[in-house]
């Protein structure tokens, strides 16, 4: 049997694709069009592969690092989890004004000390079992998934067993979600556990599978990637009017397969070395986490203050402003980080 080629240490195509997926996440939160169908195709069909791709890439890079490090596996795992927790805490603190604006515009008639304290307790209660803010569910889900997967891979290195375990968990929670008999169980399940079982675990298993697979991607596998994306899009079109959870699970599974195929193409792509790729990597992280900083309830509040009503009636403009501000914030952080007094900003990406 030929020895697997897993010697690559840099994957510039992954950096490019992460930026594309980060922009796709912005589109999910700030749709481009009025109406449902086109936004459904972009956000609920194609967009369903964006966060799974991030899960798979994070797992892939973690296990590749684990394979080539001289440090103990446990110390590498703890260091990685520590970094994820730092990310989660840092961005939660950064979004505190947004969290309070969201709370007050939805539940409180006036700002009071008691209300602020109460919201802090609410935030503390949902910090890990739910999420501190809209898109941060990815972080606490990833923290748990990497821990589970790290433990599982201490028991077996067989990539098929690991992938099968993730698929079995996904199948179980999908079946339970579709059956009315399990509705009560699904309702009391903490959101973070549901996210782990529904998306996070199977996608991180996909990342582990990729980490244990040859880096030489055959031409037929690369050619298959656009076919899989086309099939996913066709499935979304044909099931647009279906409210069946079965079709929803089929589409989501298709999104996972597309995320896997895209990752494999990125791994097998040979791009010329360039200092641009690490910069793209920073932008993808910052755009993902920062794009809602000024574009949540606070934006609607500001629009009302200056006399603009219903800014969502111009969705493409709304998206462009969101993306522009995210890129601007990211650029400022990247440039400031180069200065010694702002070197701490590196922890944001």
Secondary structure, 3 states (H helix, E strand, C coil): CCCCCCCCCCCHHHHHHHHHHHHHHHHHHCCCCCCCHHHHHHHHHHCHHHHHHHHHHHHHHHHHHHHHCCCCHHHHHHHHHHHHHHHHHHHHHHCHHHHHHHHHHHHCCCCCHHHHHHHHHHHHHHCCCCCCCHHHHHHHHHHHHHHHHHHHHHHCCCHHHHHHHHHHHHHHHHHHHHCHHHHHHHHHCCHHHHHHHHHHHHHHHHHHHHHCCCCCCCHHHHHHHHHHHHHHHHHHHHCCCCCCHHHHHHHHHHHHHHHHHHHHHHHHCCCCCCCHHHHHHHHHHHHHHHCCCCCCHHHHHHHHHCCCCCHHHCHHHHHHHHHHHHHHHHHHHHHHHCCHHHHHHHHHC
